[in-house]
Amino acid sequence: MICGGGAIGASTAYFLSRRGADVVLVERTGIAYAASGKSGGFLAFDWCDGTPLQQLARRSFTLHARLADEIDGDWGYRRMTTYGGFGGARSPGAGPAWVSEQVALDRRLGTTETTAQVHPALYTRAMMRAAEALGAKVVTAEVAGIEPNGASWRITTGDGATLEGDAVVIAMGPWSVLAAKWLPLPPVYGLKGHSVVFDTGKRIPADALFLEVIEANGAASSPEVFPRTDGTTYVCGISSESPVPLDPADVHPDPAAIDRLEAICRDISPVLREASVLARQACFRPVTRDGLPLIGEVSPGAYVATGHSVWGILNAPATGEAMAELILDGEAKSMDLSPFDPDREKPLDPALIRRIST
């Protein structure tokens, strides 16, 4: 049983189903409803090199390419060239026509060999459809309780129904913290990020941008620009530390943050200045105290997979693959999960979580 219908939960469901396991995924609001539907979907092969994430990221980058060939459906996978630059310069830049003259692209950060993208919502839904085709089931309900039942685990849903299975996986992003009422889970926090999606058609090539800009008020920001295969362009770059609501359906963008982001977009690209806005949105990325995900067993038959921060979409396939191995084989064979062991962090006080969530 998997709690959470984001990229991590859906990928885990797929790899478990591919191994012949009977999978039930419980999701409160909808597949890819939260961060997995509102993130950039940027993929990088070697940007995590030299960190504990290196093996996970490299394996996942390879799996993304393989899954795009193996599974039916188009979720906007493609290789990209990625540039870095700065804006607010006094002298004109030397970038392409779709970039403002006040933006200078001064370095190439990645080639089509090392950077790529997916549409995150389409990827997540495709993984879940592929899992369902292999027998997985989706239950739309709130997780209201988790408890051991002999050698198995029981989930009680908000409508009073019960589900039972040999194992349970917590993959609810920042809402995973709510499961600490029933399981020994370390803390997971939510960092709120804002984004705007523009209708740009074919006017922007397959080039991702990571910029450092000085805004009109003198503030510094770091917008990221990702054109997609569906003719849209996603831009993010404004974060905040707003409280995470109990219900993902209650996540809304902060108007001031969106206004600021749109002003940045107008300054960095004439195409974005003229394009219509398709979505103004926000999501909470799950983060941990040390910046590394939590991937592993927290109690016999109970597992957690969350805390991937900005690399959730990138690292979803390898996380799902490793979780399937851990559950079915007793150990992850595709990679070393020890850097992500949940035991490295002290579990939260269940009584505190009960007070917060009631």
N, C-alpha and C positions, 0 to 999 in steps of 0.2 A: 504494500500500500504506500502510495506517495502522496504527501500533502504539499500542494503547490503546483500551479499550472504555468509556471514561467519556463524559461529556456532550460534551466537546470532540471526541473521536474520532468519536462517533456523529453529531454534527451535521456534521462535516466529511464523513463518509461520505455523509450524506444530500444535501448540497448538491453534492458531486461527482457522485453518481449521478443527480441531477436534471438535470445538464448532459450526461449520456450517458457519463460516464467509467466504465471498468471498475474496481471498487473491491474490494480484499480488506482486511479488518480483522483484525488479529492481536491476540488478547486471552488473557492467561494464565489468569485465574480466572473471569471472567464479566462480562457487560455490566452496567454500573452497580454493580459489586461493591464498589468503594472509596468515595471521597468523594462521587461522583455518586449513590450509593445511600443515603448517610447524612448528607446536608446538609439545610439548612432549605428550600431551594427558593424563597427570598424574592426578589422582583423589584422594582426601583425605577427609575423613569424618569429622575429628575434628581438622585439622591443623589451621583452622581459629577461633577456639574457643577463647572466650574472646575479640573478635573484632566485629565491626558492621557486618562483613561478616558471622558470625556464623550461623545464621538461613538460609541464602541463600545457604551456602556451604552444610550444613547438608541435606537440602531439595533436593538439586541438586544431591548429592551423592546417595540418595535413588532413585531419579527419573532415574538416569543412569542405575541402576540395573533393574528397572521396564521396561524401554524402551527397553533394550536388550532382554527382554522376550516377549514384546508386538509387536515389529515391525520386519517384515521380513528383513533379511540381516545380514551379519556378519561384524561388524566394530571393531573387535578385543577387545571387552570388556572382561576383566578378572580381578579377584582379584590378588593382588600382596603382597609379603612381601617386606618391604622397609628398607634399611640399611643406616646408616651414617658412615663415616670413614674419614681417612686422608691419604695422599700420600706424598712421598718424605721423609719418615722416614728412619733413619739410620739402624734400625733393621728390619728384615723381619716381615711382617704381618702374620696374621693367617687366611686369608680369603680362599674362595673356589679357585679351580684350575684355573678358568677363570679370576681371578683377579691377578694382579702382586704381587710379593712378597714384593714390596715396598709400598703396600697399606694395611692398617690395617682397617678392619671393626670393630669398637668398640662399636656400639650401634644399636639397632633395633628401627627404627622410626615409623614403622607401620606394622600391620599384615594384613592378608587377610580379616579381619573384618573391617579394617579402611582405607586401600589404594587399589586402583585399577587403571585401565587404559583403554583407548580407542585409536584406531587409529583416530586422529582428523579429517583428511580429509574424511575418510570413514564414520565416525559418521555424519559429517555435510551433506554429500551427501545423506545419508540414511534418515535423517530428512527431507530434501527437497523432496526426492522421496515420502516419506510417505505423506507429505503435498500435493504434486501433485496428488497422488492417491485419495485424498479427495477433489480435485478440484482446488487447488492452481495453479497459472501460474507463469512462470519465463520469464521475459523480459530482454534480453541481450542488455544493452544500458547504456550510461553515463547519470547520472542525471544532467540536465542542468538548471533546475529551479524548484522551489517549491513555490506555492502561494495559498492562500485561494480563494475559488470560491463559495461565498455564504456560505452555511452550509457544504460544502465539501472542499476537497483539490485537487489541480491539480499539477501533475508532468509533466514537459516538458523534453523530452529526447534529447540527443545530435543530433539525426537525425530528430528532429522537431516533433516527435509524442507527443501526450498528453495522460495522464492517469488520471482518476478521481476516488476518493474514499472518504469515510466518515472520514478516518483517515490516517495519514502518520507516519511511524516509521523510525527514523534515526538510523541505526545500521551498520555504515560503518567503524568501528574501528577508527584508527587515522584520516582517511579521513572524519569522521563525522564533523570535524572542517570546512570543505568546505561548509556544509549546513548552517553555521552561516551567510552566505550571505543573507539567506532568513528567518531564524528562530532565536529566541533568545537562542543560545546555549552557554554553558560555554566552556572554552578551553579544548581540548583533545590533548595530545602529543603522539609522537611515539618513543618508545625505541627499538632500533635495536638489535635483537638477532641473533646469528649464530648457525648453527647446522650441523651435519654430520650424514648421515644414512649409516650404514654398512650392508653387507650381512653376517650374522652370523649363519644362519640355526638354528639348535637345540643345538648349543654349549653353549648358555647362558640360564639359567633358568629364571623363572618369578620373578626375584628379581630386584627391582629398587635401584639405588645407588645415594646418595647425598654426594659428597666428598668435602674435602678441601685439595688442593694440592699445593705444592711448585714446580714451574716449574724450568727447568734447569737454566734459567736466574735469578732466585730468586724471580720472581713475584708470587703472590698468585692468585689462581683461584678456582672456585667452580663448577666443571663439574657435570652434572646430566646425569645418564645413564638409559635408558628405553628400555629393550628388548621387542619385540612385538610378537604377535601370528603369524605373517606372515613370521617369520624367519629373520627379520631385527632388528637392534638395533640403536636407536636414541640417540645421545649425543649432549648436548648443554652446554653453560657455558660462552661464550664470548659475551659481550654486548658492544654497542657503542652508541653515541648520534649523529649519522649521520642525515642530513636533510631528511624528508619524501618527496619522489618525488610525483608529482601531480598524476601520473598514477601508480597504483600498479604493472603494468607490468614492470616498470623500477626499481623495487627493486632487487638488486644484492648483493651477499655476498662480503665482503671486503677480498681480497686474504690473507692479513697478518693475519686477524683474523682466517680464515679457517686454514692456516698453523699452527698457534699456537694451535688451537683446536685439529688438527690431531696429533700434537706432544704430547699433553696431553693424547690423546687416546692410543697412542703407549706405553706410560709409565705406564698407569693404567691397561692395560689388554693385555696379549699375544694373545687372540682371536681377539681383535680389531686391534692389530698390523699386523696380518696376513690376516684379512678380506678385501675383496674388498669394495671400496666406491661406493655406489649407488647414493648418492646426497650430494652436498655441497650447502647450502642454507642459506637464511636470511629472516627475517620477522620483521615487526614493531608491537610491542605489544602496544595497546592503554592504556595510563595512564593519570591520572588526578593529580591535584596539591596535593590533600589530600590522594591519593592512593585508593579511593573508586570509584566504578562505578557510572555512571549517568544513572538512571532508573526512568523515570517518564514523566509527561506531561510538555511541555515547552510553549504551546499555545493551546487554545481549539482545540482538535482533532489532535494535533501534539505532537509526543512523541520521546524520545531518549532512546537508550539502548546501551551503550558503556562504555569504560574505565575500563574494567575488568582486565587489566594487565595480570599477569601470570596465573590467575585463570579463564580465559575466557572459556576454554573447560569444566572445572569442573562446572562452574556456568551457563552454557548456558541453560540447561533444566529448572531450576527454574526461570531464568530470562524470558524465553519464556512463561512459564506458568503464571507468574505474569503479564507480559505485556498483555496477552490475557484477563486476568481478568480485568485489569485496563481499557482496551479499551472497552470490551463488557459489563462489570458490573459497571464500574465507580470507582472501587476500587480493589486493590489486596487483595484477601481473603486468599491466601495460606501463605502470609508472610507480615511483616511490611517493606514497601519500604521507609519509612521516612529517614533512614540514607543515601539513595542514591538520594534524591530529587535534581533535577538539580538546583533548586532555591537557593541552598546553595552557589553557585558560581555566580559571576557577569558575565553576558553574554559578549561575545566578540564583538568588534566593527565591524559591517558588512563591513564598508568601508575598513578596514585593510585586511580582508579576501579577498575582491574583488581584492585588489592590489596584494596580494600574489599569487592568482590563475589565474592571467591573464598575 
